[in-house]
Amino acid sequence: MANTASARKRIRQNERRNARNTARLSRVRTFVKKIEAAIATGKKEDAVVALREAQPEMQRAVGKGVLHANTVARRISRLSARIKSLAAA
């Protein structure tokens, strides 16, 4: 248990940041699920729109330090490739 005032304050700050980061990550996952659902149904237009909406949210997570930049770049690249392949199929 924290004994000093500064340690107690640090615990409070960490709890607030953890809640914020958890919400941000959950939001990103929700956007990705929307893209996945559109890809699964084979609707390319819906998938493109969903990806366009998800990209700023994913980049925001990078800016806030919730996700690594390369992780987001890889996910966007893979999702884009899957959407692109919908037209060929």
MODELLER restraints for C-alpha pairs under 7 A, 6 or more apart:
rsr = mdl.restraints
at = mdl.atoms
rsr.add(forms.Gaussian(group=physical.xy_distance, feature=features.Distance(at['CA:2:A'], at['CA:8:A']), mean=5.68, stdev=0.5))
rsr.add(forms.Gaussian(group=physical.xy_distance, feature=features.Distance(at['CA:21:A'], at['CA:66:A']), mean=6.18, stdev=0.5))
rsr.add(forms.Gaussian(group=physical.xy_distance, feature=features.Distance(at['CA:24:A'], at['CA:61:A']), mean=6.71, stdev=0.5))
rsr.add(forms.Gaussian(group=physical.xy_distance, feature=features.Distance(at['CA:25:A'], at['CA:66:A']), mean=6.98, stdev=0.5))
rsr.add(forms.Gaussian(group=physical.xy_distance, feature=features.Distance(at['CA:28:A'], at['CA:57:A']), mean=6.23, stdev=0.5))
rsr.add(forms.Gaussian(group=physical.xy_distance, feature=features.Distance(at['CA:28:A'], at['CA:58:A']), mean=5.92, stdev=0.5))
rsr.add(forms.Gaussian(group=physical.xy_distance, feature=features.Distance(at['CA:31:A'], at['CA:54:A']), mean=5.33, stdev=0.5))
rsr.add(forms.Gaussian(group=physical.xy_distance, feature=features.Distance(at['CA:32:A'], at['CA:54:A']), mean=6.78, stdev=0.5))
rsr.add(forms.Gaussian(group=physical.xy_distance, feature=features.Distance(at['CA:34:A'], at['CA:50:A']), mean=6.40, stdev=0.5))
rsr.add(forms.Gaussian(group=physical.xy_distance, feature=features.Distance(at['CA:35:A'], at['CA:47:A']), mean=5.26, stdev=0.5))
rsr.add(forms.Gaussian(group=physical.xy_distance, feature=features.Distance(at['CA:35:A'], at['CA:50:A']), mean=5.34, stdev=0.5))
rsr.add(forms.Gaussian(group=physical.xy_distance, feature=features.Distance(at['CA:35:A'], at['CA:51:A']), mean=6.07, stdev=0.5))
rsr.add(forms.Gaussian(group=physical.xy_distance, feature=features.Distance(at['CA:38:A'], at['CA:46:A']), mean=5.86, stdev=0.5))
rsr.add(forms.Gaussian(group=physical.xy_distance, feature=features.Distance(at['CA:38:A'], at['CA:47:A']), mean=4.88, stdev=0.5))
rsr.add(forms.Gaussian(group=physical.xy_distance, feature=features.Distance(at['CA:39:A'], at['CA:47:A']), mean=5.89, stdev=0.5))
rsr.add(forms.Gaussian(group=physical.xy_distance, feature=features.Distance(at['CA:39:A'], at['CA:83:A']), mean=6.57, stdev=0.5))
rsr.add(forms.Gaussian(group=physical.xy_distance, feature=features.Distance(at['CA:42:A'], at['CA:86:A']), mean=6.58, stdev=0.5))
rsr.add(forms.Gaussian(group=physical.xy_distance, feature=features.Distance(at['CA:44:A'], at['CA:83:A']), mean=6.32, stdev=0.5))
rsr.add(forms.Gaussian(group=physical.xy_distance, feature=features.Distance(at['CA:44:A'], at['CA:86:A']), mean=6.29, stdev=0.5))
rsr.add(forms.Gaussian(group=physical.xy_distance, feature=features.Distance(at['CA:47:A'], at['CA:83:A']), mean=6.63, stdev=0.5))
rsr.add(forms.Gaussian(group=physical.xy_distance, feature=features.Distance(at['CA:58:A'], at['CA:72:A']), mean=6.47, stdev=0.5))
rsr.add(forms.Gaussian(group=physical.xy_distance, feature=features.Distance(at['CA:61:A'], at['CA:67:A']), mean=5.66, stdev=0.5))
rsr.add(forms.Gaussian(group=physical.xy_distance, feature=features.Distance(at['CA:62:A'], at['CA:68:A']), mean=5.77, stdev=0.5))
rsr.add(forms.Gaussian(group=physical.xy_distance, feature=features.Distance(at['CA:62:A'], at['CA:69:A']), mean=5.52, stdev=0.5))
